[in-house]
Amino acid sequence: MERHNLHGEPRLFDQAARFQVAGRTQLHAHILADEATQTADVALILNVVLTLATLAIFRATLTLPGIAGLVLSVGMAVDANILVYERIKEELRWGKTVRAAVDQGYHRAFVTIIDSNLTTLIAGVLLYQFGTGPVKGFAVTLCIGILANIFTAVYVTRLIFDFLTLRPGTKRLSI
């Protein structure tokens, strides 16, 4: 049974215990996840950190439209990771080695990732050019997020996969 304070609200200790259980569950799920999931998580977190850091450098205020731009850029980052991983899976199904599958997977997904991100970047620049107030905030955050996305989805994840697959004796990739 839940205990309440004088105002009828759940006690802070009970709420903290619930959050701790939820956090531990997420941590265990992350530890048990495969290499591809962990790589995608690192890329997404780095994407958000780079976007927020760039906004902080420009002393920009994160408003609701800016949060929407951040959410859209994170969605684009998820899409880029899915494209790469599906291409790698295709290459592995065709019987290629792990190293060759990673190389071809990134090679085949690169054009699609650049195309989708460049199209969104052009739309963001146009929104910034012709928009006012909140639309400009959305456009700035979106453009910064898209540039961070290209860096994390193409280069950071590739660097991690290169580290994982260039180790001697790597015959299998959990994806």
Chimera marker file (.cmm) of the C-alpha trace (Angstrom):
<marker_set name="trace">
<marker id="1" x="0.000" y="0.000" z="0.000" r="1" g="1" b="0" radius="0.5"/>
<marker id="2" x="1.213" y="3.424" z="-0.922" r="1" g="1" b="0" radius="0.5"/>
<marker id="3" x="1.825" y="5.975" z="1.827" r="1" g="1" b="0" radius="0.5"/>
<marker id="4" x="0.776" y="9.590" z="1.369" r="1" g="1" b="0" radius="0.5"/>
<marker id="5" x="1.935" y="12.856" z="2.877" r="1" g="1" b="0" radius="0.5"/>
<marker id="6" x="-0.350" y="15.440" z="4.483" r="1" g="1" b="0" radius="0.5"/>
<marker id="7" x="-1.482" y="16.729" z="1.091" r="1" g="1" b="0" radius="0.5"/>
<marker id="8" x="-2.554" y="13.302" z="-0.165" r="1" g="1" b="0" radius="0.5"/>
<marker id="9" x="0.422" y="12.957" z="-2.525" r="1" g="1" b="0" radius="0.5"/>
<marker id="10" x="2.613" y="9.830" z="-2.657" r="1" g="1" b="0" radius="0.5"/>
<marker id="11" x="5.684" y="10.137" z="-0.468" r="1" g="1" b="0" radius="0.5"/>
<marker id="12" x="8.900" y="11.163" z="-2.142" r="1" g="1" b="0" radius="0.5"/>
<marker id="13" x="10.668" y="8.012" z="-0.958" r="1" g="1" b="0" radius="0.5"/>
<marker id="14" x="8.071" y="5.786" z="-2.658" r="1" g="1" b="0" radius="0.5"/>
<marker id="15" x="8.376" y="7.714" z="-5.900" r="1" g="1" b="0" radius="0.5"/>
<marker id="16" x="12.178" y="7.533" z="-5.786" r="1" g="1" b="0" radius="0.5"/>
<marker id="17" x="12.017" y="3.765" z="-5.237" r="1" g="1" b="0" radius="0.5"/>
<marker id="18" x="9.819" y="3.383" z="-8.331" r="1" g="1" b="0" radius="0.5"/>
<marker id="19" x="12.209" y="5.445" z="-10.442" r="1" g="1" b="0" radius="0.5"/>
<marker id="20" x="15.152" y="3.408" z="-9.168" r="1" g="1" b="0" radius="0.5"/>
<marker id="21" x="13.474" y="0.142" z="-10.185" r="1" g="1" b="0" radius="0.5"/>
<marker id="22" x="12.657" y="1.573" z="-13.623" r="1" g="1" b="0" radius="0.5"/>
<marker id="23" x="16.223" y="2.825" z="-14.048" r="1" g="1" b="0" radius="0.5"/>
<marker id="24" x="17.739" y="-0.497" z="-13.081" r="1" g="1" b="0" radius="0.5"/>
<marker id="25" x="15.433" y="-2.302" z="-15.494" r="1" g="1" b="0" radius="0.5"/>
<marker id="26" x="16.570" y="-0.012" z="-18.320" r="1" g="1" b="0" radius="0.5"/>
<marker id="27" x="20.219" y="-0.502" z="-17.371" r="1" g="1" b="0" radius="0.5"/>
<marker id="28" x="19.889" y="-4.280" z="-17.380" r="1" g="1" b="0" radius="0.5"/>
<marker id="29" x="18.123" y="-4.178" z="-20.743" r="1" g="1" b="0" radius="0.5"/>
<marker id="30" x="20.950" y="-2.051" z="-22.143" r="1" g="1" b="0" radius="0.5"/>
<marker id="31" x="23.644" y="-4.372" z="-20.814" r="1" g="1" b="0" radius="0.5"/>
<marker id="32" x="21.930" y="-7.400" z="-22.352" r="1" g="1" b="0" radius="0.5"/>
<marker id="33" x="21.410" y="-5.638" z="-25.698" r="1" g="1" b="0" radius="0.5"/>
<marker id="34" x="23.457" y="-6.577" z="-28.722" r="1" g="1" b="0" radius="0.5"/>
<marker id="35" x="26.363" y="-4.559" z="-30.122" r="1" g="1" b="0" radius="0.5"/>
<marker id="36" x="24.241" y="-2.830" z="-32.746" r="1" g="1" b="0" radius="0.5"/>
<marker id="37" x="21.734" y="-1.591" z="-30.172" r="1" g="1" b="0" radius="0.5"/>
<marker id="38" x="24.474" y="-0.279" z="-27.923" r="1" g="1" b="0" radius="0.5"/>
<marker id="39" x="26.132" y="1.434" z="-30.889" r="1" g="1" b="0" radius="0.5"/>
<marker id="40" x="22.842" y="3.078" z="-31.872" r="1" g="1" b="0" radius="0.5"/>
<marker id="41" x="22.296" y="4.212" z="-28.276" r="1" g="1" b="0" radius="0.5"/>
<marker id="42" x="25.748" y="5.807" z="-28.159" r="1" g="1" b="0" radius="0.5"/>
<marker id="43" x="25.110" y="7.552" z="-31.478" r="1" g="1" b="0" radius="0.5"/>
<marker id="44" x="21.707" y="8.887" z="-30.386" r="1" g="1" b="0" radius="0.5"/>
<marker id="45" x="23.008" y="10.162" z="-27.066" r="1" g="1" b="0" radius="0.5"/>
<marker id="46" x="25.991" y="11.792" z="-28.771" r="1" g="1" b="0" radius="0.5"/>
<marker id="47" x="23.652" y="13.336" z="-31.338" r="1" g="1" b="0" radius="0.5"/>
<marker id="48" x="21.553" y="14.996" z="-28.618" r="1" g="1" b="0" radius="0.5"/>
<marker id="49" x="24.646" y="16.079" z="-26.657" r="1" g="1" b="0" radius="0.5"/>
<marker id="50" x="26.257" y="17.632" z="-29.744" r="1" g="1" b="0" radius="0.5"/>
<marker id="51" x="23.036" y="19.428" z="-30.654" r="1" g="1" b="0" radius="0.5"/>
<marker id="52" x="22.525" y="20.816" z="-27.149" r="1" g="1" b="0" radius="0.5"/>
<marker id="53" x="26.209" y="21.749" z="-26.862" r="1" g="1" b="0" radius="0.5"/>
<marker id="54" x="26.065" y="23.649" z="-30.148" r="1" g="1" b="0" radius="0.5"/>
<marker id="55" x="22.934" y="25.465" z="-28.997" r="1" g="1" b="0" radius="0.5"/>
<marker id="56" x="24.734" y="26.333" z="-25.753" r="1" g="1" b="0" radius="0.5"/>
<marker id="57" x="27.741" y="27.682" z="-27.660" r="1" g="1" b="0" radius="0.5"/>
<marker id="58" x="25.421" y="30.003" z="-29.601" r="1" g="1" b="0" radius="0.5"/>
<marker id="59" x="23.599" y="30.855" z="-26.348" r="1" g="1" b="0" radius="0.5"/>
<marker id="60" x="20.321" y="29.797" z="-27.945" r="1" g="1" b="0" radius="0.5"/>
<marker id="61" x="17.257" y="29.217" z="-25.815" r="1" g="1" b="0" radius="0.5"/>
<marker id="62" x="15.583" y="25.844" z="-26.210" r="1" g="1" b="0" radius="0.5"/>
<marker id="63" x="11.910" y="26.611" z="-26.751" r="1" g="1" b="0" radius="0.5"/>
<marker id="64" x="9.028" y="24.275" z="-27.575" r="1" g="1" b="0" radius="0.5"/>
<marker id="65" x="9.607" y="24.582" z="-31.350" r="1" g="1" b="0" radius="0.5"/>
<marker id="66" x="13.297" y="23.912" z="-30.692" r="1" g="1" b="0" radius="0.5"/>
<marker id="67" x="12.388" y="20.755" z="-28.789" r="1" g="1" b="0" radius="0.5"/>
<marker id="68" x="10.260" y="19.711" z="-31.774" r="1" g="1" b="0" radius="0.5"/>
<marker id="69" x="13.285" y="20.212" z="-34.040" r="1" g="1" b="0" radius="0.5"/>
<marker id="70" x="15.399" y="18.145" z="-31.663" r="1" g="1" b="0" radius="0.5"/>
<marker id="71" x="12.822" y="15.347" z="-31.635" r="1" g="1" b="0" radius="0.5"/>
<marker id="72" x="12.650" y="15.356" z="-35.438" r="1" g="1" b="0" radius="0.5"/>
<marker id="73" x="16.434" y="15.186" z="-35.744" r="1" g="1" b="0" radius="0.5"/>
<marker id="74" x="16.546" y="12.276" z="-33.261" r="1" g="1" b="0" radius="0.5"/>
<marker id="75" x="13.917" y="10.518" z="-35.372" r="1" g="1" b="0" radius="0.5"/>
<marker id="76" x="16.092" y="11.036" z="-38.439" r="1" g="1" b="0" radius="0.5"/>
<marker id="77" x="19.047" y="9.586" z="-36.523" r="1" g="1" b="0" radius="0.5"/>
<marker id="78" x="17.039" y="6.486" z="-35.638" r="1" g="1" b="0" radius="0.5"/>
<marker id="79" x="16.079" y="6.149" z="-39.309" r="1" g="1" b="0" radius="0.5"/>
<marker id="80" x="19.726" y="6.379" z="-40.383" r="1" g="1" b="0" radius="0.5"/>
<marker id="81" x="20.760" y="3.677" z="-37.916" r="1" g="1" b="0" radius="0.5"/>
<marker id="82" x="17.960" y="1.391" z="-39.094" r="1" g="1" b="0" radius="0.5"/>
<marker id="83" x="19.005" y="1.880" z="-42.726" r="1" g="1" b="0" radius="0.5"/>
<marker id="84" x="22.599" y="0.911" z="-41.987" r="1" g="1" b="0" radius="0.5"/>
<marker id="85" x="21.707" y="-2.097" z="-39.846" r="1" g="1" b="0" radius="0.5"/>
<marker id="86" x="19.222" y="-3.454" z="-42.372" r="1" g="1" b="0" radius="0.5"/>
<marker id="87" x="21.821" y="-3.160" z="-45.132" r="1" g="1" b="0" radius="0.5"/>
<marker id="88" x="24.357" y="-4.995" z="-42.969" r="1" g="1" b="0" radius="0.5"/>
<marker id="89" x="21.788" y="-7.726" z="-42.274" r="1" g="1" b="0" radius="0.5"/>
<marker id="90" x="21.151" y="-8.105" z="-46.016" r="1" g="1" b="0" radius="0.5"/>
<marker id="91" x="24.855" y="-8.483" z="-46.681" r="1" g="1" b="0" radius="0.5"/>
<marker id="92" x="25.196" y="-11.084" z="-43.921" r="1" g="1" b="0" radius="0.5"/>
<marker id="93" x="22.224" y="-13.024" z="-45.360" r="1" g="1" b="0" radius="0.5"/>
<marker id="94" x="24.003" y="-13.079" z="-48.716" r="1" g="1" b="0" radius="0.5"/>
<marker id="95" x="26.877" y="-14.908" z="-47.031" r="1" g="1" b="0" radius="0.5"/>
<marker id="96" x="29.484" y="-12.154" z="-46.813" r="1" g="1" b="0" radius="0.5"/>
<marker id="97" x="31.983" y="-12.011" z="-43.982" r="1" g="1" b="0" radius="0.5"/>
<marker id="98" x="31.274" y="-9.694" z="-41.071" r="1" g="1" b="0" radius="0.5"/>
<marker id="99" x="33.877" y="-7.176" z="-42.199" r="1" g="1" b="0" radius="0.5"/>
<marker id="100" x="32.642" y="-7.154" z="-45.814" r="1" g="1" b="0" radius="0.5"/>
<marker id="101" x="29.014" y="-6.885" z="-44.658" r="1" g="1" b="0" radius="0.5"/>
<marker id="102" x="29.794" y="-3.822" z="-42.531" r="1" g="1" b="0" radius="0.5"/>
<marker id="103" x="31.724" y="-2.181" z="-45.377" r="1" g="1" b="0" radius="0.5"/>
<marker id="104" x="28.992" y="-2.822" z="-47.940" r="1" g="1" b="0" radius="0.5"/>
<marker id="105" x="26.195" y="-1.987" z="-45.506" r="1" g="1" b="0" radius="0.5"/>
<marker id="106" x="27.598" y="1.457" z="-44.831" r="1" g="1" b="0" radius="0.5"/>
<marker id="107" x="28.467" y="1.957" z="-48.497" r="1" g="1" b="0" radius="0.5"/>
<marker id="108" x="24.940" y="1.102" z="-49.667" r="1" g="1" b="0" radius="0.5"/>
<marker id="109" x="23.180" y="3.135" z="-46.952" r="1" g="1" b="0" radius="0.5"/>
<marker id="110" x="25.412" y="6.217" z="-47.252" r="1" g="1" b="0" radius="0.5"/>
<marker id="111" x="23.689" y="7.718" z="-50.300" r="1" g="1" b="0" radius="0.5"/>
<marker id="112" x="20.233" y="7.270" z="-48.780" r="1" g="1" b="0" radius="0.5"/>
<marker id="113" x="21.284" y="8.805" z="-45.460" r="1" g="1" b="0" radius="0.5"/>
<marker id="114" x="22.916" y="11.798" z="-47.123" r="1" g="1" b="0" radius="0.5"/>
<marker id="115" x="19.916" y="12.270" z="-49.431" r="1" g="1" b="0" radius="0.5"/>
<marker id="116" x="17.334" y="12.288" z="-46.642" r="1" g="1" b="0" radius="0.5"/>
<marker id="117" x="19.421" y="14.483" z="-44.339" r="1" g="1" b="0" radius="0.5"/>
<marker id="118" x="20.375" y="16.940" z="-47.071" r="1" g="1" b="0" radius="0.5"/>
<marker id="119" x="16.735" y="17.294" z="-48.124" r="1" g="1" b="0" radius="0.5"/>
<marker id="120" x="15.734" y="17.998" z="-44.515" r="1" g="1" b="0" radius="0.5"/>
<marker id="121" x="18.640" y="20.425" z="-44.127" r="1" g="1" b="0" radius="0.5"/>
<marker id="122" x="17.517" y="22.372" z="-47.211" r="1" g="1" b="0" radius="0.5"/>
<marker id="123" x="13.986" y="22.518" z="-45.803" r="1" g="1" b="0" radius="0.5"/>
<marker id="124" x="15.409" y="23.779" z="-42.492" r="1" g="1" b="0" radius="0.5"/>
<marker id="125" x="17.408" y="26.504" z="-44.226" r="1" g="1" b="0" radius="0.5"/>
<marker id="126" x="14.302" y="27.607" z="-46.143" r="1" g="1" b="0" radius="0.5"/>
<marker id="127" x="12.262" y="27.643" z="-42.922" r="1" g="1" b="0" radius="0.5"/>
<marker id="128" x="14.932" y="29.795" z="-41.292" r="1" g="1" b="0" radius="0.5"/>
<marker id="129" x="15.090" y="32.146" z="-44.275" r="1" g="1" b="0" radius="0.5"/>
<marker id="130" x="11.347" y="32.700" z="-44.634" r="1" g="1" b="0" radius="0.5"/>
<marker id="131" x="10.045" y="31.893" z="-41.145" r="1" g="1" b="0" radius="0.5"/>
<marker id="132" x="9.594" y="34.148" z="-38.160" r="1" g="1" b="0" radius="0.5"/>
<marker id="133" x="10.169" y="33.709" z="-34.430" r="1" g="1" b="0" radius="0.5"/>
<marker id="134" x="9.332" y="30.162" z="-33.353" r="1" g="1" b="0" radius="0.5"/>
<marker id="135" x="9.756" y="28.782" z="-36.879" r="1" g="1" b="0" radius="0.5"/>
<marker id="136" x="13.332" y="30.065" z="-36.915" r="1" g="1" b="0" radius="0.5"/>
<marker id="137" x="13.991" y="28.357" z="-33.558" r="1" g="1" b="0" radius="0.5"/>
<marker id="138" x="12.667" y="25.102" z="-34.974" r="1" g="1" b="0" radius="0.5"/>
<marker id="139" x="14.802" y="25.512" z="-38.099" r="1" g="1" b="0" radius="0.5"/>
<marker id="140" x="18.006" y="26.256" z="-36.178" r="1" g="1" b="0" radius="0.5"/>
<marker id="141" x="17.623" y="23.270" z="-33.881" r="1" g="1" b="0" radius="0.5"/>
<marker id="142" x="16.652" y="21.016" z="-36.773" r="1" g="1" b="0" radius="0.5"/>
<marker id="143" x="19.652" y="22.052" z="-38.889" r="1" g="1" b="0" radius="0.5"/>
<marker id="144" x="22.107" y="21.615" z="-36.025" r="1" g="1" b="0" radius="0.5"/>
<marker id="145" x="20.549" y="18.236" z="-35.193" r="1" g="1" b="0" radius="0.5"/>
<marker id="146" x="20.748" y="17.089" z="-38.812" r="1" g="1" b="0" radius="0.5"/>
<marker id="147" x="24.430" y="18.016" z="-39.052" r="1" g="1" b="0" radius="0.5"/>
<marker id="148" x="25.099" y="16.167" z="-35.787" r="1" g="1" b="0" radius="0.5"/>
<marker id="149" x="23.098" y="13.248" z="-37.172" r="1" g="1" b="0" radius="0.5"/>
<marker id="150" x="25.239" y="12.960" z="-40.284" r="1" g="1" b="0" radius="0.5"/>
<marker id="151" x="28.345" y="12.919" z="-38.114" r="1" g="1" b="0" radius="0.5"/>
<marker id="152" x="27.065" y="10.368" z="-35.597" r="1" g="1" b="0" radius="0.5"/>
<marker id="153" x="25.162" y="8.065" z="-37.956" r="1" g="1" b="0" radius="0.5"/>
<marker id="154" x="27.861" y="7.842" z="-40.592" r="1" g="1" b="0" radius="0.5"/>
<marker id="155" x="31.172" y="8.352" z="-38.825" r="1" g="1" b="0" radius="0.5"/>
<marker id="156" x="30.750" y="7.542" z="-35.136" r="1" g="1" b="0" radius="0.5"/>
<marker id="157" x="28.815" y="4.312" z="-35.629" r="1" g="1" b="0" radius="0.5"/>
<marker id="158" x="31.200" y="3.262" z="-38.399" r="1" g="1" b="0" radius="0.5"/>
<marker id="159" x="34.148" y="3.875" z="-36.081" r="1" g="1" b="0" radius="0.5"/>
<marker id="160" x="32.549" y="1.696" z="-33.401" r="1" g="1" b="0" radius="0.5"/>
<marker id="161" x="31.750" y="-1.086" z="-35.878" r="1" g="1" b="0" radius="0.5"/>
<marker id="162" x="35.297" y="-0.921" z="-37.247" r="1" g="1" b="0" radius="0.5"/>
<marker id="163" x="36.611" y="-1.329" z="-33.706" r="1" g="1" b="0" radius="0.5"/>
<marker id="164" x="34.289" y="-4.301" z="-33.130" r="1" g="1" b="0" radius="0.5"/>
<marker id="165" x="34.983" y="-6.077" z="-36.415" r="1" g="1" b="0" radius="0.5"/>
<marker id="166" x="38.700" y="-5.455" z="-36.777" r="1" g="1" b="0" radius="0.5"/>
<marker id="167" x="39.489" y="-7.433" z="-33.638" r="1" g="1" b="0" radius="0.5"/>
<marker id="168" x="41.190" y="-10.733" z="-34.482" r="1" g="1" b="0" radius="0.5"/>
<marker id="169" x="38.818" y="-13.669" z="-34.513" r="1" g="1" b="0" radius="0.5"/>
<marker id="170" x="35.576" y="-11.726" z="-35.057" r="1" g="1" b="0" radius="0.5"/>
<marker id="171" x="33.347" y="-14.113" z="-36.982" r="1" g="1" b="0" radius="0.5"/>
<marker id="172" x="29.928" y="-12.997" z="-35.765" r="1" g="1" b="0" radius="0.5"/>
<marker id="173" x="28.167" y="-9.689" z="-35.277" r="1" g="1" b="0" radius="0.5"/>
<marker id="174" x="25.069" y="-9.438" z="-33.142" r="1" g="1" b="0" radius="0.5"/>
<marker id="175" x="22.752" y="-7.132" z="-35.015" r="1" g="1" b="0" radius="0.5"/>
<link id1="1" id2="2" r="1" g="1" b="0" radius="0.2"/>
<link id1="2" id2="3" r="1" g="1" b="0" radius="0.2"/>
<link id1="3" id2="4" r="1" g="1" b="0" radius="0.2"/>
<link id1="4" id2="5" r="1" g="1" b="0" radius="0.2"/>
<link id1="5" id2="6" r="1" g="1" b="0" radius="0.2"/>
<link id1="6" id2="7" r="1" g="1" b="0" radius="0.2"/>
<link id1="7" id2="8" r="1" g="1" b="0" radius="0.2"/>
<link id1="8" id2="9" r="1" g="1" b="0" radius="0.2"/>
<link id1="9" id2="10" r="1" g="1" b="0" radius="0.2"/>
<link id1="10" id2="11" r="1" g="1" b="0" radius="0.2"/>
<link id1="11" id2="12" r="1" g="1" b="0" radius="0.2"/>
<link id1="12" id2="13" r="1" g="1" b="0" radius="0.2"/>
<link id1="13" id2="14" r="1" g="1" b="0" radius="0.2"/>
<link id1="14" id2="15" r="1" g="1" b="0" radius="0.2"/>
<link id1="15" id2="16" r="1" g="1" b="0" radius="0.2"/>
<link id1="16" id2="17" r="1" g="1" b="0" radius="0.2"/>
<link id1="17" id2="18" r="1" g="1" b="0" radius="0.2"/>
<link id1="18" id2="19" r="1" g="1" b="0" radius="0.2"/>
<link id1="19" id2="20" r="1" g="1" b="0" radius="0.2"/>
<link id1="20" id2="21" r="1" g="1" b="0" radius="0.2"/>
<link id1="21" id2="22" r="1" g="1" b="0" radius="0.2"/>
<link id1="22" id2="23" r="1" g="1" b="0" radius="0.2"/>
<link id1="23" id2="24" r="1" g="1" b="0" radius="0.2"/>
<link id1="24" id2="25" r="1" g="1" b="0" radius="0.2"/>
<link id1="25" id2="26" r="1" g="1" b="0" radius="0.2"/>
<link id1="26" id2="27" r="1" g="1" b="0" radius="0.2"/>
<link id1="27" id2="28" r="1" g="1" b="0" radius="0.2"/>
<link id1="28" id2="29" r="1" g="1" b="0" radius="0.2"/>
<link id1="29" id2="30" r="1" g="1" b="0" radius="0.2"/>
<link id1="30" id2="31" r="1" g="1" b="0" radius="0.2"/>
<link id1="31" id2="32" r="1" g="1" b="0" radius="0.2"/>
<link id1="32" id2="33" r="1" g="1" b="0" radius="0.2"/>
<link id1="33" id2="34" r="1" g="1" b="0" radius="0.2"/>
<link id1="34" id2="35" r="1" g="1" b="0" radius="0.2"/>
<link id1="35" id2="36" r="1" g="1" b="0" radius="0.2"/>
<link id1="36" id2="37" r="1" g="1" b="0" radius="0.2"/>
<link id1="37" id2="38" r="1" g="1" b="0" radius="0.2"/>
<link id1="38" id2="39" r="1" g="1" b="0" radius="0.2"/>
<link id1="39" id2="40" r="1" g="1" b="0" radius="0.2"/>
<link id1="40" id2="41" r="1" g="1" b="0" radius="0.2"/>
<link id1="41" id2="42" r="1" g="1" b="0" radius="0.2"/>
<link id1="42" id2="43" r="1" g="1" b="0" radius="0.2"/>
<link id1="43" id2="44" r="1" g="1" b="0" radius="0.2"/>
<link id1="44" id2="45" r="1" g="1" b="0" radius="0.2"/>
<link id1="45" id2="46" r="1" g="1" b="0" radius="0.2"/>
<link id1="46" id2="47" r="1" g="1" b="0" radius="0.2"/>
<link id1="47" id2="48" r="1" g="1" b="0" radius="0.2"/>
<link id1="48" id2="49" r="1" g="1" b="0" radius="0.2"/>
<link id1="49" id2="50" r="1" g="1" b="0" radius="0.2"/>
<link id1="50" id2="51" r="1" g="1" b="0" radius="0.2"/>
<link id1="51" id2="52" r="1" g="1" b="0" radius="0.2"/>
<link id1="52" id2="53" r="1" g="1" b="0" radius="0.2"/>
<link id1="53" id2="54" r="1" g="1" b="0" radius="0.2"/>
<link id1="54" id2="55" r="1" g="1" b="0" radius="0.2"/>
<link id1="55" id2="56" r="1" g="1" b="0" radius="0.2"/>
<link id1="56" id2="57" r="1" g="1" b="0" radius="0.2"/>
<link id1="57" id2="58" r="1" g="1" b="0" radius="0.2"/>
<link id1="58" id2="59" r="1" g="1" b="0" radius="0.2"/>
<link id1="59" id2="60" r="1" g="1" b="0" radius="0.2"/>
<link id1="60" id2="61" r="1" g="1" b="0" radius="0.2"/>
<link id1="61" id2="62" r="1" g="1" b="0" radius="0.2"/>
<link id1="62" id2="63" r="1" g="1" b="0" radius="0.2"/>
<link id1="63" id2="64" r="1" g="1" b="0" radius="0.2"/>
<link id1="64" id2="65" r="1" g="1" b="0" radius="0.2"/>
<link id1="65" id2="66" r="1" g="1" b="0" radius="0.2"/>
<link id1="66" id2="67" r="1" g="1" b="0" radius="0.2"/>
<link id1="67" id2="68" r="1" g="1" b="0" radius="0.2"/>
<link id1="68" id2="69" r="1" g="1" b="0" radius="0.2"/>
<link id1="69" id2="70" r="1" g="1" b="0" radius="0.2"/>
<link id1="70" id2="71" r="1" g="1" b="0" radius="0.2"/>
<link id1="71" id2="72" r="1" g="1" b="0" radius="0.2"/>
<link id1="72" id2="73" r="1" g="1" b="0" radius="0.2"/>
<link id1="73" id2="74" r="1" g="1" b="0" radius="0.2"/>
<link id1="74" id2="75" r="1" g="1" b="0" radius="0.2"/>
<link id1="75" id2="76" r="1" g="1" b="0" radius="0.2"/>
<link id1="76" id2="77" r="1" g="1" b="0" radius="0.2"/>
<link id1="77" id2="78" r="1" g="1" b="0" radius="0.2"/>
<link id1="78" id2="79" r="1" g="1" b="0" radius="0.2"/>
<link id1="79" id2="80" r="1" g="1" b="0" radius="0.2"/>
<link id1="80" id2="81" r="1" g="1" b="0" radius="0.2"/>
<link id1="81" id2="82" r="1" g="1" b="0" radius="0.2"/>
<link id1="82" id2="83" r="1" g="1" b="0" radius="0.2"/>
<link id1="83" id2="84" r="1" g="1" b="0" radius="0.2"/>
<link id1="84" id2="85" r="1" g="1" b="0" radius="0.2"/>
<link id1="85" id2="86" r="1" g="1" b="0" radius="0.2"/>
<link id1="86" id2="87" r="1" g="1" b="0" radius="0.2"/>
<link id1="87" id2="88" r="1" g="1" b="0" radius="0.2"/>
<link id1="88" id2="89" r="1" g="1" b="0" radius="0.2"/>
<link id1="89" id2="90" r="1" g="1" b="0" radius="0.2"/>
<link id1="90" id2="91" r="1" g="1" b="0" radius="0.2"/>
<link id1="91" id2="92" r="1" g="1" b="0" radius="0.2"/>
<link id1="92" id2="93" r="1" g="1" b="0" radius="0.2"/>
<link id1="93" id2="94" r="1" g="1" b="0" radius="0.2"/>
<link id1="94" id2="95" r="1" g="1" b="0" radius="0.2"/>
<link id1="95" id2="96" r="1" g="1" b="0" radius="0.2"/>
<link id1="96" id2="97" r="1" g="1" b="0" radius="0.2"/>
<link id1="97" id2="98" r="1" g="1" b="0" radius="0.2"/>
<link id1="98" id2="99" r="1" g="1" b="0" radius="0.2"/>
<link id1="99" id2="100" r="1" g="1" b="0" radius="0.2"/>
<link id1="100" id2="101" r="1" g="1" b="0" radius="0.2"/>
<link id1="101" id2="102" r="1" g="1" b="0" radius="0.2"/>
<link id1="102" id2="103" r="1" g="1" b="0" radius="0.2"/>
<link id1="103" id2="104" r="1" g="1" b="0" radius="0.2"/>
<link id1="104" id2="105" r="1" g="1" b="0" radius="0.2"/>
<link id1="105" id2="106" r="1" g="1" b="0" radius="0.2"/>
<link id1="106" id2="107" r="1" g="1" b="0" radius="0.2"/>
<link id1="107" id2="108" r="1" g="1" b="0" radius="0.2"/>
<link id1="108" id2="109" r="1" g="1" b="0" radius="0.2"/>
<link id1="109" id2="110" r="1" g="1" b="0" radius="0.2"/>
<link id1="110" id2="111" r="1" g="1" b="0" radius="0.2"/>
<link id1="111" id2="112" r="1" g="1" b="0" radius="0.2"/>
<link id1="112" id2="113" r="1" g="1" b="0" radius="0.2"/>
<link id1="113" id2="114" r="1" g="1" b="0" radius="0.2"/>
<link id1="114" id2="115" r="1" g="1" b="0" radius="0.2"/>
<link id1="115" id2="116" r="1" g="1" b="0" radius="0.2"/>
<link id1="116" id2="117" r="1" g="1" b="0" radius="0.2"/>
<link id1="117" id2="118" r="1" g="1" b="0" radius="0.2"/>
<link id1="118" id2="119" r="1" g="1" b="0" radius="0.2"/>
<link id1="119" id2="120" r="1" g="1" b="0" radius="0.2"/>
<link id1="120" id2="121" r="1" g="1" b="0" radius="0.2"/>
<link id1="121" id2="122" r="1" g="1" b="0" radius="0.2"/>
<link id1="122" id2="123" r="1" g="1" b="0" radius="0.2"/>
<link id1="123" id2="124" r="1" g="1" b="0" radius="0.2"/>
<link id1="124" id2="125" r="1" g="1" b="0" radius="0.2"/>
<link id1="125" id2="126" r="1" g="1" b="0" radius="0.2"/>
<link id1="126" id2="127" r="1" g="1" b="0" radius="0.2"/>
<link id1="127" id2="128" r="1" g="1" b="0" radius="0.2"/>
<link id1="128" id2="129" r="1" g="1" b="0" radius="0.2"/>
<link id1="129" id2="130" r="1" g="1" b="0" radius="0.2"/>
<link id1="130" id2="131" r="1" g="1" b="0" radius="0.2"/>
<link id1="131" id2="132" r="1" g="1" b="0" radius="0.2"/>
<link id1="132" id2="133" r="1" g="1" b="0" radius="0.2"/>
<link id1="133" id2="134" r="1" g="1" b="0" radius="0.2"/>
<link id1="134" id2="135" r="1" g="1" b="0" radius="0.2"/>
<link id1="135" id2="136" r="1" g="1" b="0" radius="0.2"/>
<link id1="136" id2="137" r="1" g="1" b="0" radius="0.2"/>
<link id1="137" id2="138" r="1" g="1" b="0" radius="0.2"/>
<link id1="138" id2="139" r="1" g="1" b="0" radius="0.2"/>
<link id1="139" id2="140" r="1" g="1" b="0" radius="0.2"/>
<link id1="140" id2="141" r="1" g="1" b="0" radius="0.2"/>
<link id1="141" id2="142" r="1" g="1" b="0" radius="0.2"/>
<link id1="142" id2="143" r="1" g="1" b="0" radius="0.2"/>
<link id1="143" id2="144" r="1" g="1" b="0" radius="0.2"/>
<link id1="144" id2="145" r="1" g="1" b="0" radius="0.2"/>
<link id1="145" id2="146" r="1" g="1" b="0" radius="0.2"/>
<link id1="146" id2="147" r="1" g="1" b="0" radius="0.2"/>
<link id1="147" id2="148" r="1" g="1" b="0" radius="0.2"/>
<link id1="148" id2="149" r="1" g="1" b="0" radius="0.2"/>
<link id1="149" id2="150" r="1" g="1" b="0" radius="0.2"/>
<link id1="150" id2="151" r="1" g="1" b="0" radius="0.2"/>
<link id1="151" id2="152" r="1" g="1" b="0" radius="0.2"/>
<link id1="152" id2="153" r="1" g="1" b="0" radius="0.2"/>
<link id1="153" id2="154" r="1" g="1" b="0" radius="0.2"/>
<link id1="154" id2="155" r="1" g="1" b="0" radius="0.2"/>
<link id1="155" id2="156" r="1" g="1" b="0" radius="0.2"/>
<link id1="156" id2="157" r="1" g="1" b="0" radius="0.2"/>
<link id1="157" id2="158" r="1" g="1" b="0" radius="0.2"/>
<link id1="158" id2="159" r="1" g="1" b="0" radius="0.2"/>
<link id1="159" id2="160" r="1" g="1" b="0" radius="0.2"/>
<link id1="160" id2="161" r="1" g="1" b="0" radius="0.2"/>
<link id1="161" id2="162" r="1" g="1" b="0" radius="0.2"/>
<link id1="162" id2="163" r="1" g="1" b="0" radius="0.2"/>
<link id1="163" id2="164" r="1" g="1" b="0" radius="0.2"/>
<link id1="164" id2="165" r="1" g="1" b="0" radius="0.2"/>
<link id1="165" id2="166" r="1" g="1" b="0" radius="0.2"/>
<link id1="166" id2="167" r="1" g="1" b="0" radius="0.2"/>
<link id1="167" id2="168" r="1" g="1" b="0" radius="0.2"/>
<link id1="168" id2="169" r="1" g="1" b="0" radius="0.2"/>
<link id1="169" id2="170" r="1" g="1" b="0" radius="0.2"/>
<link id1="170" id2="171" r="1" g="1" b="0" radius="0.2"/>
<link id1="171" id2="172" r="1" g="1" b="0" radius="0.2"/>
<link id1="172" id2="173" r="1" g="1" b="0" radius="0.2"/>
<link id1="173" id2="174" r="1" g="1" b="0" radius="0.2"/>
<link id1="174" id2="175" r="1" g="1" b="0" radius="0.2"/>
</marker_set>
